[in-house]
Amino acid sequence: MATKSKILKQLCDNYPNFLKKDISLFVEIILKEIKQALKRGSRVELRRFGVFYTNIQKARISRNPATGARVNIPQKRTIQWKMSKEMFKKLNNNE
């Protein structure tokens, strides 16, 4: 599993000319911008990687599996991701 700390370490190893604090700030800025764009409802496309976008999940009535009681679930926004064709090919060794 790739965590932010592992990504930062790999970036620092791959780019030793940059300071770790600068790389960390750069990653924070990118993640913050992605979060803000998704919060606004914008689509975020990272070429050759994929697209992040939000989807609205309708309000519905569900059941609590333990008690069987009806539960109202409000409308909410979810994040969806679709990988690029290039990423699909790399993952499936079709290059």
Secondary structure as GFF3:
##gff-version 3
##sequence-region A 1 95
A	DSSP	alpha_helix	4	14	.	.	.	ID=ss1
A	DSSP	alpha_helix	20	40	.	.	.	ID=ss2
A	DSSP	beta_strand	44	46	.	.	.	ID=ss3
A	DSSP	beta_strand	50	57	.	.	.	ID=ss4
A	DSSP	beta_strand	60	63	.	.	.	ID=ss5
A	DSSP	beta_strand	70	73	.	.	.	ID=ss6
A	DSSP	beta_strand	76	83	.	.	.	ID=ss7
A	DSSP	alpha_helix	85	91	.	.	.	ID=ss8
###
